[in-house]
Amino acid sequence: MTEIALKLCSQKKPIPADDQLGFGVHFTDHMLVMDYDLKKGWHDMRIEPYGPISIDPSMMVLHYGQAVFEGMKAFRAADGNINIFRPRDHFQRFNNSAVRVCIPELDIEELLDGLKKLLEIDHQWVPSTHGTALYIRPFIFATDQFLGVRPSHTYKLMIILSPVGAYYAEGFNPVKIMVEDKYVRAVRGGIGAIKTPGNYAASLLAAVEAKEKGFTQVLWLDAHELKWLEEVGTMNIMLKLGDEVITPPLTGSILPGITRDSTLKLLKQWQIPVAEKQISIDEVMAAGRGGKLVEMFGTGTAAVISPVGSIHYRDESVVINNGAVGELSQRLFDAITAIQYGDKEDSFGWIETVKL
Ligand SMILES: Cc1ncc(COP(=O)(O)O)c(C=O)c1O
């Protein structure tokens, strides 16, 4: 069993009501912390009261962005226990991200022990209304006090928890997407396949400009030819063309989404034809015009499934499924959330339960 030092808070904060949660604005009473240095490696796992940390102005992460993070969710099951969705897969991706930016890897089972302990301590913060969840944010950042580009010799890992509201409190809301053909998010061989802050900084201006034009999000194209679909906002993208579901392959510039993987596994279980293959924006627009683009949706931890109601490319818009939620989008959303809340059998072994 992993050794975890506990220092609990003396005064607990009020827990917001389930209908007042929003996303990423409330934080629980405690956080998990761990340090790395060259001598001891990763050490000193501890749970402390949630609170500010002191930062030296020369701390390397502020200058060179050497950091990684994850985003996963825990759900209140009907029996009162807490279901964490695919935590080992999220921690494996955390490690994959770390390696790409020269951050030392962590022991996944130790991390999971720490997370489960943190959830036990802050269990009252896991909301119970259907659609709500506890968002889990692990992150690591470079802490050397040093100016100069090289990997840091010291790091801090933290896990913070945030109760989040129902993403679709008023039902699915199909989004209006603008195809981005000026800015790119990531290049092959770069850092697009990992969760590191730079990717999100790179995406901001495009998202702001798209919003100014009345769109919800951008559809990213590949950086070499501005031709092939990559992702939508901070989600993976899937299309139903005729009878087949298509999603771009993981070629190095796309984040390997856990929800993408869950979706692919469900589609295969349901024997729906599915292909991971490149698809060009011209093909998508032609299919839209010809009525072959049956559905389009994003997949990601925050929304699970996010139906796309229309796409706009250059001077043309195509409406998908009359702007309504597609049958497959709804079926996938229902199936994944049923497993998350423990309402349906978890035949894939995706749930890690914290028994209270
Ligand atoms: C850029 C990007 N793509 C895709 C995803 C979806 O990944 P997941 O399904 O693991 O949440 C995310 C969210 O984590 C993301 O930030």
The ligand as an SDF file (V2000), in Angstrom:
LIG
                    3D

 16 16  0  0  0  0  0  0  0  0999 V2000
   -7.2050   18.5320  -27.4180 C   0  0  0  0  0  0  0  0  0  0  0  0
   -8.1130   17.4910  -26.8650 C   0  0  0  0  0  0  0  0  0  0  0  0
   -8.5920   16.5400  -27.6900 N   0  0  0  0  0  0  0  0  0  0  0  0
   -9.4120   15.5770  -27.2530 C   0  0  0  0  0  0  0  0  0  0  0  0
   -9.8110   15.5110  -25.9310 C   0  0  0  0  0  0  0  0  0  0  0  0
  -10.7070   14.4140  -25.4810 C   0  0  0  0  0  0  0  0  0  0  0  0
   -9.9990   13.5090  -24.6730 O   0  0  0  0  0  0  0  0  0  0  0  0
  -10.7330   12.6800  -23.5470 P   0  0  0  0  0  0  0  0  0  0  0  0
  -11.8110   11.9080  -24.2250 O   0  0  0  0  0  0  0  0  0  0  0  0
   -9.6750   11.8010  -22.9980 O   0  0  0  0  0  0  0  0  0  0  0  0
  -11.2560   13.6590  -22.5630 O   0  0  0  0  0  0  0  0  0  0  0  0
   -9.3360   16.4910  -25.0400 C   0  0  0  0  0  0  0  0  0  0  0  0
   -9.7490   16.4720  -23.6180 C   0  0  0  0  0  0  0  0  0  0  0  0
   -9.0630   15.8820  -22.8140 O   0  0  0  0  0  0  0  0  0  0  0  0
   -8.4660   17.4990  -25.5020 C   0  0  0  0  0  0  0  0  0  0  0  0
   -7.9970   18.4310  -24.6780 O   0  0  0  0  0  0  0  0  0  0  0  0
  1  2  1  0
  2  3  1  0
  2 15  2  0
  3  4  2  0
  4  5  1  0
  5  6  1  0
  5 12  2  0
  6  7  1  0
  7  8  1  0
  8  9  2  0
  8 10  1  0
  8 11  1  0
 12 13  1  0
 12 15  1  0
 13 14  2  0
 15 16  1  0
M  END
$$$$
